[in-house]
Amino acid sequence: MVKIKPIDQIVSRWVQGVRGATAAYQFGVSNPSRDWAEATIAGATAWFQGVQAAHAAGRFDSGVRIAGSVKWKNRTLTKGVQMWPVAVAAAEGDYRAGYAPFREAIASMTLPPRYATRDPRNLERVAAIDRMMMQTADARGGGAGAPTFSQPAPVSPGGW
């Protein structure tokens, strides 16, 4: 039999350690051993392969089933609600800078004519905006949160 500390002691030490690690966390983020963007780009292929392997093995679905909706809701209400206003306030400048080119592109375009309600030709107005959004994203290098669809997204077993 393996000798191991009781779960209460393990959890208590973990909580105490995490509470005291704020300064270390801030220092680590401020002084990384490798540049985050370079390391992330270098690991993109491994990340994609890992996601594909996890998908093929059903690990994402399994994790969701294990956690369940109760855990998701509890964590969202006890943590997420408190962090939401702080995160939104911190992201205001990024949101403005990221969305501004798309807003300007839409504002500068001329839409096809509007037809009667339920006329399928009205979908051309939506398609025109979609094309403008993709062109704007492509002009920006496809980044800043703009999705690129070079490969279809994997379909979750059971569908959406």
Backbone as ProteinMPNN parsed JSONL, in Angstrom:
{"seq_chain_A": "MVKIKPIDQIVSRWVQGVRGATAAYQFGVSNPSRDWAEATIAGATAWFQGVQAAHAAGRFDSGVRIAGSVKWKNRTLTKGVQMWPVAVAAAEGDYRAGYAPFREAIASMTLPPRYATRDPRNLERVAAIDRMMMQTADARGGGAGAPTFSQPAPVSPGGW", "coords_chain_A": {"N_chain_A": [[0.827, -1.173, 0.0], [0.524, 2.226, -0.814], [1.901, 4.961, 0.871], [0.326, 7.907, 1.511], [-0.594, 11.333, 1.919], [-3.588, 12.48, 3.625], [-6.543, 13.399, 1.763], [-7.721, 15.858, 2.519], [-5.584, 17.276, 3.635], [-3.859, 17.46, 1.444], [-5.397, 18.988, -0.348], [-5.76, 21.314, 1.187], [-3.096, 22.277, 1.401], [-2.628, 22.786, -1.282], [-4.503, 24.835, -1.836], [-3.539, 26.849, -0.089], [-1.007, 27.238, -1.17], [-1.614, 28.175, -3.763], [-2.983, 30.549, -3.171], [-0.887, 32.044, -2.113], [0.696, 32.42, -4.307], [0.372, 34.549, -6.045], [2.131, 36.732, -6.557], [4.322, 35.351, -7.627], [3.126, 34.287, -9.894], [2.495, 36.634, -11.327], [5.123, 37.59, -11.716], [6.177, 35.515, -13.285], [4.632, 35.733, -15.638], [5.378, 38.269, -16.435], [8.071, 37.902, -16.923], [8.828, 35.802, -18.922], [10.387, 32.642, -19.821], [10.517, 32.045, -22.465], [9.444, 33.727, -25.43], [6.012, 34.299, -25.575], [4.315, 34.437, -27.919], [6.005, 33.497, -29.997], [6.618, 30.899, -29.044], [4.055, 29.809, -28.965], [3.256, 29.878, -31.645], [5.214, 28.188, -32.695], [4.374, 25.835, -31.549], [1.984, 25.244, -32.792], [1.333, 23.18, -34.636], [1.66, 20.87, -33.073], [-0.304, 21.405, -31.156], [-2.634, 21.295, -32.741], [-2.53, 18.608, -33.577], [-2.774, 17.382, -31.09], [-5.327, 18.207, -30.314], [-6.828, 16.958, -32.294], [-6.232, 14.261, -31.729], [-7.321, 14.048, -29.154], [-9.98, 14.501, -29.773], [-10.516, 12.324, -31.477], [-10.254, 10.264, -29.648], [-12.326, 10.77, -28.016], [-12.036, 12.312, -25.724], [-12.715, 14.994, -25.111], [-15.553, 15.011, -25.169], [-15.949, 13.098, -23.175], [-14.869, 14.384, -20.925], [-16.657, 16.516, -20.683], [-18.995, 15.118, -20.132], [-18.31, 13.99, -17.651], [-17.895, 16.265, -16.04], [-20.355, 17.63, -16.353], [-23.467, 19.499, -16.542], [-24.191, 20.677, -14.129], [-21.801, 21.209, -12.74], [-20.594, 22.987, -14.55], [-22.449, 25.133, -14.499], [-22.374, 25.864, -11.781], [-19.652, 26.642, -11.434], [-19.529, 28.727, -13.263], [-21.373, 30.554, -12.217], [-20.293, 31.024, -9.654], [-17.668, 31.846, -10.096], [-17.269, 32.958, -12.708], [-19.197, 35.043, -13.008], [-18.292, 36.965, -11.214], [-15.816, 37.622, -12.324], [-16.439, 38.577, -14.815], [-17.203, 41.471, -15.245], [-14.738, 42.725, -14.756], [-13.048, 41.528, -16.646], [-14.305, 42.305, -19.037], [-14.059, 45.105, -18.895], [-11.265, 45.299, -18.999], [-10.836, 44.435, -21.569], [-11.849, 46.316, -23.287], [-10.41, 48.203, -24.944], [-9.06, 46.442, -26.688], [-11.231, 45.229, -27.926], [-12.378, 47.422, -29.241], [-10.249, 48.135, -30.997], [-9.975, 45.749, -32.44], [-12.485, 45.35, -33.636], [-12.98, 47.688, -35.078], [-11.877, 47.865, -37.829], [-13.61, 46.113, -39.183], [-16.099, 47.267, -38.744], [-15.734, 49.685, -40.094], [-15.371, 48.731, -42.69], [-17.898, 47.601, -43.226], [-19.47, 49.9, -43.006], [-18.597, 51.312, -45.215], [-19.522, 50.01, -47.443], [-21.773, 49.254, -50.19], [-24.867, 47.898, -50.149], [-26.627, 45.232, -51.87], [-29.848, 45.664, -53.477], [-32.857, 45.848, -51.431], [-35.459, 43.532, -51.208], [-38.889, 42.385, -51.258], [-40.316, 41.239, -48.15], [-39.222, 38.062, -47.125], [-38.288, 37.398, -49.61], [-36.037, 35.481, -51.361], [-33.834, 36.682, -52.551], [-32.97, 38.611, -50.832], [-31.103, 37.465, -49.247], [-28.725, 37.904, -50.499], [-27.816, 40.283, -49.527], [-26.922, 39.624, -46.989], [-24.94, 37.83, -47.741], [-23.184, 39.576, -49.034], [-22.229, 41.144, -46.917], [-20.997, 39.122, -45.445], [-18.952, 38.355, -47.248], [-17.476, 40.757, -47.253], [-16.649, 40.849, -44.597], [-14.992, 38.581, -44.472], [-13.045, 39.311, -46.364], [-11.963, 41.53, -45.09], [-10.946, 40.319, -42.794], [-9.053, 38.628, -44.0], [-7.352, 40.546, -45.098], [-6.245, 41.509, -42.836], [-4.628, 39.477, -42.137], [-5.994, 37.309, -41.343], [-6.199, 37.045, -38.652], [-6.82, 38.129, -35.283], [-9.003, 36.97, -34.05], [-10.651, 36.347, -36.125], [-12.225, 33.807, -37.846], [-10.82, 31.269, -39.914], [-11.504, 29.087, -42.562], [-10.1, 26.763, -43.659], [-10.122, 24.074, -43.37], [-12.77, 21.836, -42.689], [-14.51, 22.078, -39.581], [-14.164, 19.646, -36.98], [-16.789, 17.324, -36.465], [-18.778, 16.955, -33.681], [-19.485, 13.936, -31.985], [-22.821, 12.983, -32.14], [-23.622, 15.441, -32.919], [-24.555, 18.969, -33.215]], "CA_chain_A": [[0.0, 0.0, 0.0], [1.3, 3.46, -0.919], [1.627, 5.921, 1.931], [0.042, 9.22, 0.928], [-1.294, 12.205, 2.862], [-5.045, 12.525, 3.457], [-6.991, 14.338, 0.732], [-7.941, 17.184, 3.102], [-4.279, 17.927, 3.795], [-3.37, 17.76, 0.091], [-6.189, 20.1, -0.883], [-5.452, 22.497, 1.988], [-1.778, 22.78, 0.982], [-2.77, 23.329, -2.641], [-5.198, 26.127, -1.731], [-2.621, 27.799, 0.53], [0.051, 27.536, -2.134], [-2.155, 28.994, -4.849], [-3.244, 31.895, -2.628], [0.372, 32.744, -1.923], [1.496, 32.432, -5.536], [-0.008, 35.648, -6.93], [3.328, 37.476, -6.964], [5.102, 34.467, -8.507], [2.374, 34.228, -11.152], [2.717, 37.911, -12.018], [6.521, 37.625, -12.123], [6.35, 34.572, -14.39], [4.032, 36.298, -16.846], [6.18, 39.444, -16.82], [9.435, 37.489, -17.261], [8.789, 34.417, -19.415], [11.65, 32.096, -20.303], [10.409, 32.104, -23.934], [8.409, 34.639, -25.896], [4.757, 33.566, -25.672], [3.829, 34.334, -29.298], [6.898, 32.603, -30.746], [6.44, 29.526, -28.563], [2.72, 29.36, -29.35], [3.292, 29.62, -33.093], [6.042, 26.994, -32.901], [3.645, 24.661, -31.094], [0.659, 25.17, -33.425], [1.109, 21.857, -35.225], [1.477, 19.919, -31.964], [-1.61, 21.696, -30.571], [-3.655, 20.769, -33.64], [-2.48, 17.148, -33.496], [-3.301, 17.007, -29.788], [-6.779, 18.382, -30.334], [-7.37, 15.892, -33.139], [-6.119, 12.996, -30.998], [-8.312, 14.078, -28.079], [-11.29, 14.356, -30.415], [-10.65, 10.947, -31.953], [-10.384, 9.377, -28.492], [-13.532, 11.133, -27.273], [-11.695, 12.877, -24.418], [-13.48, 16.214, -24.87], [-16.913, 14.595, -24.818], [-15.882, 12.401, -21.895], [-14.674, 15.397, -19.886], [-17.912, 17.25, -20.532], [-19.938, 14.232, -19.44], [-17.877, 13.847, -16.257], [-18.17, 17.53, -15.344], [-21.798, 17.818, -16.363], [-24.022, 20.854, -16.548], [-24.235, 21.222, -12.773], [-20.481, 21.79, -12.438], [-20.422, 24.157, -15.411], [-23.28, 26.229, -14.005], [-21.857, 26.269, -10.48], [-18.397, 27.382, -11.606], [-19.817, 29.966, -13.974], [-22.045, 31.484, -11.31], [-19.462, 31.378, -8.505], [-16.418, 32.487, -10.513], [-17.393, 33.734, -13.935], [-19.98, 36.263, -12.832], [-17.441, 37.946, -10.537], [-14.709, 38.032, -13.196], [-16.975, 39.126, -16.061], [-17.052, 42.914, -15.449], [-13.315, 43.074, -14.783], [-12.521, 41.079, -17.937], [-14.87, 43.151, -20.096], [-13.419, 46.418, -18.795], [-9.879, 45.175, -19.447], [-10.808, 44.129, -23.001], [-12.514, 47.361, -24.07], [-9.517, 48.727, -25.989], [-8.834, 45.386, -27.669], [-12.474, 45.064, -28.693], [-12.48, 48.582, -30.132], [-9.228, 48.027, -32.042], [-10.226, 44.567, -33.257], [-13.723, 45.446, -34.404], [-13.018, 48.918, -35.88], [-11.735, 47.66, -39.277], [-14.813, 45.451, -39.697], [-17.146, 48.27, -38.723], [-15.457, 50.629, -41.186], [-15.616, 48.03, -43.958], [-19.351, 47.515, -43.409], [-20.002, 51.248, -43.215], [-18.192, 51.84, -46.518], [-20.015, 49.211, -48.563], [-23.122, 49.449, -50.696], [-25.545, 46.607, -50.176], [-27.576, 44.993, -52.968], [-31.179, 46.19, -53.123], [-33.749, 45.082, -50.559], [-36.687, 43.101, -51.878], [-40.015, 42.143, -50.354], [-40.093, 40.306, -47.048], [-39.099, 36.637, -47.463], [-37.745, 37.192, -50.959], [-34.708, 34.873, -51.166], [-32.761, 37.564, -53.03], [-32.485, 39.404, -49.696], [-29.927, 36.796, -48.689], [-27.531, 38.478, -51.128], [-27.345, 41.347, -48.636], [-26.159, 38.93, -45.957], [-23.739, 37.282, -48.386], [-22.275, 40.69, -49.307], [-21.567, 41.477, -45.651], [-20.119, 37.995, -45.14], [-17.747, 38.485, -48.094], [-16.706, 41.914, -46.783], [-16.019, 40.47, -43.331], [-13.886, 37.663, -44.767], [-11.993, 40.086, -47.029], [-11.323, 42.354, -44.063], [-10.144, 39.402, -41.966], [-7.906, 38.202, -44.797], [-6.447, 41.692, -45.221], [-5.572, 41.632, -41.532], [-3.842, 38.272, -41.909], [-6.871, 36.258, -40.842], [-6.117, 36.935, -37.208], [-7.668, 38.928, -34.392], [-10.24, 36.279, -33.748], [-11.427, 36.041, -37.323], [-12.019, 32.406, -38.199], [-10.532, 30.883, -41.291], [-12.097, 27.772, -42.723], [-9.379, 25.998, -44.663], [-10.548, 22.701, -43.167], [-14.009, 21.835, -41.918], [-14.373, 21.768, -38.16], [-14.602, 18.288, -36.682], [-18.158, 17.235, -35.984], [-18.885, 16.266, -32.412], [-20.429, 12.814, -32.043], [-24.138, 13.416, -31.682], [-23.942, 16.696, -33.594], [-24.899, 20.148, -32.431]], "C_chain_A": [[0.881, 1.249, 0.0], [0.903, 4.406, 0.201], [1.479, 7.299, 1.289], [-0.773, 10.032, 1.93], [-2.797, 12.168, 2.606], [-5.449, 13.618, 2.46], [-7.205, 15.738, 1.298], [-6.637, 17.955, 3.245], [-3.717, 18.321, 2.429], [-4.089, 18.979, -0.47], [-5.872, 21.39, -0.136], [-4.114, 23.111, 1.587], [-1.846, 23.39, -0.406], [-3.409, 24.711, -2.588], [-4.263, 27.175, -1.142], [-1.512, 28.206, -0.448], [-0.419, 28.434, -3.263], [-2.407, 30.414, -4.362], [-1.959, 32.697, -2.501], [1.19, 32.917, -3.191], [1.179, 33.595, -6.474], [1.213, 36.405, -7.437], [4.188, 36.64, -7.912], [4.437, 34.359, -9.878], [2.626, 35.498, -11.972], [4.156, 38.01, -12.52], [6.754, 36.72, -13.326], [5.782, 35.093, -15.697], [4.864, 37.476, -17.35], [7.568, 39.066, -17.322], [9.462, 36.055, -17.781], [10.163, 33.953, -19.89], [11.691, 32.072, -21.831], [9.32, 33.1, -24.284], [7.134, 33.84, -26.154], [4.318, 33.374, -27.122], [4.693, 33.379, -30.116], [6.701, 31.145, -30.341], [5.084, 28.967, -28.991], [2.664, 29.03, -30.831], [4.094, 28.353, -33.382], [5.294, 25.719, -32.503], [2.302, 24.453, -31.773], [0.363, 23.783, -33.993], [0.861, 20.818, -34.131], [0.119, 20.144, -31.294], [-2.72, 21.08, -31.429], [-3.7, 19.244, -33.571], [-3.053, 16.661, -32.167], [-4.813, 17.133, -29.717], [-7.426, 17.28, -31.164], [-7.331, 14.543, -32.418], [-7.148, 12.933, -29.868], [-9.718, 13.896, -28.642], [-11.514, 12.905, -30.836], [-10.863, 9.976, -30.796], [-11.621, 9.693, -27.651], [-13.253, 11.766, -25.924], [-12.452, 14.164, -24.113], [-14.888, 15.861, -24.398], [-16.937, 13.944, -23.438], [-15.735, 13.396, -20.753], [-15.937, 16.194, -19.63], [-18.925, 16.39, -19.772], [-19.597, 14.103, -17.955], [-18.204, 15.116, -15.464], [-19.664, 17.777, -15.243], [-22.216, 19.273, -16.285], [-24.037, 21.48, -15.163], [-22.904, 21.882, -12.429], [-20.253, 23.043, -13.27], [-21.19, 25.352, -14.841], [-22.745, 26.754, -12.674], [-20.6, 27.113, -10.624], [-18.631, 28.716, -12.317], [-20.436, 30.993, -13.036], [-21.16, 31.911, -10.146], [-18.164, 32.084, -8.89], [-16.626, 33.451, -11.671], [-18.122, 35.042, -13.774], [-19.13, 37.343, -12.179], [-16.346, 38.479, -11.452], [-15.19, 38.775, -14.443], [-16.761, 40.629, -16.195], [-15.592, 43.365, -15.528], [-12.721, 42.718, -16.144], [-13.035, 41.951, -19.075], [-14.209, 44.521, -20.073], [-11.982, 46.371, -19.316], [-9.784, 44.977, -20.96], [-11.38, 45.239, -23.869], [-11.642, 47.878, -25.214], [-9.252, 47.704, -27.083], [-10.064, 45.185, -28.546], [-12.619, 46.192, -29.705], [-11.494, 48.452, -31.303], [-9.503, 46.852, -32.976], [-11.446, 44.69, -34.143], [-13.73, 46.631, -35.362], [-12.836, 48.671, -37.381], [-12.969, 47.004, -39.908], [-15.979, 46.433, -39.764], [-16.961, 49.253, -39.874], [-15.732, 49.992, -42.545], [-17.116, 47.933, -44.243], [-19.924, 48.888, -43.734], [-19.699, 51.775, -44.614], [-18.811, 51.101, -47.697], [-21.429, 49.614, -48.972], [-23.764, 48.075, -50.823], [-26.403, 46.46, -51.43], [-28.966, 45.475, -52.541], [-31.958, 45.24, -52.216], [-35.015, 44.765, -51.345], [-37.777, 42.878, -50.832], [-39.622, 41.154, -49.256], [-40.178, 38.868, -47.554], [-38.638, 36.377, -48.891], [-36.331, 36.635, -50.79], [-33.565, 35.743, -51.67], [-32.219, 38.448, -51.909], [-31.263, 38.763, -49.042], [-28.632, 37.297, -49.322], [-26.966, 39.62, -50.285], [-26.477, 40.743, -47.523], [-24.848, 38.407, -46.542], [-22.72, 38.388, -48.661], [-21.522, 41.09, -48.032], [-20.598, 40.369, -45.257], [-18.827, 38.088, -45.953], [-16.865, 39.633, -47.614], [-15.991, 41.571, -45.475], [-14.827, 39.547, -43.574], [-12.735, 38.401, -45.457], [-11.235, 40.934, -46.008], [-10.442, 41.485, -43.172], [-8.898, 38.961, -42.717], [-6.883, 39.323, -44.933], [-5.661, 41.915, -43.933], [-4.709, 40.426, -41.23], [-4.668, 37.154, -41.317], [-6.913, 36.156, -39.341], [-7.165, 37.74, -36.479], [-9.018, 38.283, -34.164], [-11.081, 35.928, -34.948], [-11.178, 34.599, -37.731], [-11.64, 32.243, -39.658], [-10.96, 29.437, -41.429], [-11.41, 26.996, -43.831], [-9.717, 24.517, -44.56], [-11.857, 22.735, -42.393], [-13.734, 21.476, -40.462], [-14.823, 20.333, -37.921], [-16.012, 18.306, -36.11], [-18.173, 16.419, -34.703], [-19.832, 15.076, -32.56], [-21.767, 13.254, -31.439], [-24.554, 14.731, -32.294], [-24.241, 17.819, -32.642], [-26.307, 20.469, -32.711]], "O_chain_A": [[1.869, 1.317, 0.732], [-0.282, 4.627, 0.451], [2.386, 7.79, 0.617], [-1.553, 9.472, 2.7], [-3.232, 11.86, 1.496], [-4.769, 14.637, 2.336], [-6.899, 16.719, 0.621], [-6.598, 19.16, 2.999], [-3.157, 19.408, 2.282], [-3.458, 19.892, -1.004], [-5.731, 22.445, -0.754], [-4.007, 24.329, 1.448], [-1.195, 24.399, -0.677], [-2.921, 25.65, -3.217], [-4.202, 28.293, -1.655], [-1.138, 29.376, -0.531], [0.294, 29.35, -3.674], [-2.083, 31.377, -5.058], [-1.95, 33.902, -2.754], [2.271, 33.503, -3.152], [1.677, 33.619, -7.6], [1.313, 36.688, -8.631], [4.722, 37.163, -8.89], [5.118, 34.341, -10.903], [2.933, 35.431, -13.163], [4.384, 38.467, -13.64], [7.441, 37.102, -14.274], [6.389, 34.913, -16.752], [5.032, 37.653, -18.557], [8.182, 39.829, -18.068], [10.056, 35.182, -17.149], [10.995, 34.759, -20.306], [12.769, 32.078, -22.425], [8.377, 33.292, -23.516], [7.158, 32.831, -26.86], [3.982, 32.258, -27.516], [4.166, 32.542, -30.849], [6.625, 30.263, -31.196], [4.975, 27.792, -29.339], [2.089, 28.016, -31.225], [3.699, 27.54, -34.218], [5.55, 24.649, -33.054], [1.546, 23.569, -31.371], [-0.747, 23.274, -33.839], [-0.039, 19.987, -34.249], [-0.541, 19.181, -30.905], [-3.628, 20.429, -30.913], [-4.779, 18.655, -33.513], [-3.741, 15.641, -32.124], [-5.495, 16.286, -29.141], [-8.458, 16.732, -30.777], [-8.288, 13.771, -32.49], [-7.772, 11.895, -29.648], [-10.547, 13.211, -28.044], [-12.573, 12.332, -30.581], [-11.572, 8.98, -30.943], [-11.93, 8.98, -26.696], [-14.126, 11.768, -25.056], [-12.801, 14.404, -22.957], [-15.353, 16.347, -23.367], [-17.832, 14.205, -22.634], [-16.401, 13.267, -19.726], [-16.251, 16.512, -18.483], [-19.622, 16.876, -18.881], [-20.488, 14.106, -17.105], [-18.726, 15.043, -14.352], [-20.177, 18.096, -14.17], [-21.409, 20.156, -15.997], [-23.907, 22.698, -15.038], [-22.878, 22.988, -11.889], [-19.771, 24.051, -12.754], [-20.643, 26.448, -14.716], [-22.676, 27.966, -12.47], [-20.488, 28.175, -10.012], [-17.991, 29.716, -11.993], [-20.065, 32.167, -13.06], [-21.261, 33.05, -9.69], [-17.617, 32.842, -8.09], [-16.211, 34.609, -11.618], [-17.713, 36.054, -14.344], [-19.23, 38.514, -12.546], [-15.984, 39.652, -11.37], [-14.425, 39.52, -15.056], [-16.175, 41.05, -17.192], [-15.258, 44.279, -16.282], [-11.979, 43.508, -16.728], [-12.278, 42.297, -19.982], [-13.838, 45.045, -21.123], [-11.534, 47.295, -19.995], [-8.767, 45.313, -21.567], [-11.392, 45.105, -25.093], [-12.113, 47.974, -26.347], [-9.222, 48.046, -28.265], [-9.951, 44.995, -29.757], [-12.938, 45.96, -30.871], [-11.87, 48.64, -32.46], [-9.282, 46.959, -34.183], [-11.453, 44.197, -35.271], [-14.427, 46.584, -36.376], [-13.601, 49.237, -38.162], [-13.324, 47.314, -41.045], [-16.75, 46.43, -40.724], [-17.925, 49.61, -40.55], [-16.264, 50.643, -43.444], [-17.552, 48.156, -45.373], [-20.76, 49.024, -44.627], [-20.452, 52.591, -45.146], [-18.642, 51.523, -48.841], [-22.171, 50.228, -48.205], [-23.255, 47.201, -51.525], [-26.856, 47.458, -51.991], [-29.214, 45.669, -51.351], [-31.759, 44.025, -52.225], [-35.563, 45.613, -52.049], [-37.579, 43.161, -49.65], [-38.712, 40.343, -49.426], [-41.083, 38.51, -48.307], [-38.608, 35.225, -49.325], [-35.504, 37.266, -50.132], [-32.425, 35.552, -51.247], [-31.115, 38.98, -52.028], [-30.485, 39.437, -48.367], [-27.557, 37.132, -48.745], [-25.766, 39.889, -50.329], [-25.433, 41.29, -47.169], [-23.788, 38.522, -45.926], [-21.516, 38.161, -48.535], [-20.318, 41.344, -48.071], [-19.496, 40.649, -44.784], [-17.735, 37.921, -45.41], [-15.642, 39.499, -47.571], [-14.843, 41.968, -45.277], [-13.775, 39.709, -42.955], [-11.569, 38.138, -45.159], [-10.01, 41.038, -46.064], [-9.322, 41.87, -42.834], [-7.808, 38.921, -42.147], [-5.678, 39.074, -44.888], [-4.55, 42.444, -43.951], [-4.11, 40.359, -40.157], [-4.122, 36.159, -40.841], [-7.585, 35.28, -38.798], [-8.253, 37.998, -36.995], [-10.044, 38.959, -34.093], [-12.119, 35.28, -34.812], [-10.03, 34.208, -37.941], [-12.093, 32.994, -40.522], [-10.791, 28.647, -40.5], [-12.038, 26.615, -44.818], [-9.615, 23.784, -45.543], [-12.031, 23.587, -41.522], [-12.847, 20.68, -40.157], [-15.75, 19.851, -38.573], [-16.373, 19.21, -35.355], [-17.635, 15.313, -34.658], [-20.877, 15.2, -33.199], [-21.81, 13.828, -30.351], [-25.722, 15.11, -32.204], [-24.19, 17.656, -31.423], [-26.841, 21.434, -32.164]]}, "name": "protein", "num_of_chains": 1, "seq": "MVKIKPIDQIVSRWVQGVRGATAAYQFGVSNPSRDWAEATIAGATAWFQGVQAAHAAGRFDSGVRIAGSVKWKNRTLTKGVQMWPVAVAAAEGDYRAGYAPFREAIASMTLPPRYATRDPRNLERVAAIDRMMMQTADARGGGAGAPTFSQPAPVSPGGW"}
